Amino acid sequence: MEVHFAPETEEKLRELAAQSGLGTPDELVREVVEGYFDEVSELGAMLSSRYEDLKSGRVRAMGGAEVQAYFRKKSDVARASQSQM
């Protein structure tokens, strides 16, 4: 597969490849794309696991108002502890 970049982008890739010690821009792009696919795969596995936790009842979903209230309370507690210092 061949990918074409604008000259400015190619120059940035050359500079970054040289700085990172990866050799050529092709090697840099290959490593970045492979890393991206690894991260997407990990994210998919994490989301599937969390969905299974919800379906099985191991965790419960929180509504938006409940999440807001939780973080407001957490912020209030943090501010109160800071003001006591």
C-alpha positions as CSV (number, residue, x, y, z in Angstrom):
1,M,0.0,0.0,0.0
2,E,1.2,3.4,-0.8
3,V,0.2,6.6,1.1
4,H,1.0,10.1,-0.2
5,F,1.5,13.0,2.1
6,A,1.9,16.7,1.5
7,P,5.6,17.8,1.3
8,E,5.3,19.5,4.7
9,T,4.0,16.4,6.3
10,E,6.7,14.2,4.7
11,E,9.3,16.6,6.1
12,K,7.8,16.4,9.6
13,L,7.8,12.6,9.3
14,R,11.5,12.6,8.3
15,E,12.4,14.8,11.3
16,L,10.4,12.8,13.7
17,A,11.8,9.5,12.4
18,A,15.3,10.8,12.8
19,Q,14.6,12.2,16.3
20,S,13.0,9.0,17.5
21,G,15.7,6.7,16.1
22,L,13.2,4.7,14.1
23,G,15.1,5.2,10.9
24,T,12.9,6.0,8.0
25,P,9.5,7.7,7.8
26,D,8.1,4.5,6.5
27,E,9.2,2.6,9.6
28,L,7.7,5.4,11.8
29,V,4.4,5.4,10.0
30,R,4.2,1.6,10.2
31,E,4.9,1.6,14.0
32,V,2.3,4.4,14.6
33,V,-0.4,2.5,12.6
34,E,0.4,-0.8,14.3
35,G,0.3,0.9,17.7
36,Y,-3.0,2.5,16.8
37,F,-4.5,-0.9,15.9
38,D,-3.2,-2.3,19.2
39,E,-4.9,0.5,21.1
40,V,-8.2,0.1,19.3
41,S,-8.1,-3.7,20.1
42,E,-7.4,-3.0,23.8
43,L,-10.2,-0.4,23.9
44,G,-12.7,-2.8,22.3
45,A,-11.8,-5.5,24.8
46,M,-12.2,-3.0,27.7
47,L,-15.6,-1.9,26.4
48,S,-16.8,-5.4,26.0
49,S,-15.7,-6.3,29.5
50,R,-17.4,-3.2,30.9
51,Y,-20.6,-4.1,29.0
52,E,-20.5,-7.6,30.4
53,D,-20.1,-6.2,33.9
54,L,-23.2,-4.1,33.3
55,K,-25.2,-6.9,31.8
56,S,-24.3,-9.3,34.6
57,G,-25.2,-6.8,37.3
58,R,-21.6,-6.7,38.8
59,V,-21.8,-2.9,38.4
60,R,-24.8,-0.6,38.0
61,A,-25.2,2.2,35.5
62,M,-25.5,5.8,36.9
63,G,-27.7,8.4,35.3
64,G,-26.4,11.8,34.3
65,A,-27.9,13.6,37.4
66,E,-26.4,11.0,39.7
67,V,-22.9,11.4,38.1
68,Q,-23.2,15.2,38.4
69,A,-24.2,14.9,42.1
70,Y,-21.3,12.5,42.8
71,F,-18.7,14.8,41.3
72,R,-20.2,17.9,42.9
73,K,-20.0,16.2,46.3
74,K,-16.4,15.0,45.6
75,S,-15.4,18.6,44.6
76,D,-17.1,20.0,47.7
77,V,-15.2,17.6,50.0
78,A,-11.9,18.4,48.2
79,R,-12.5,22.2,48.6
80,A,-13.4,21.8,52.2
81,S,-10.3,19.9,53.0
82,Q,-8.1,22.5,51.2
83,S,-9.7,25.4,53.1
84,Q,-8.8,23.7,56.4
85,M,-5.1,23.7,55.6
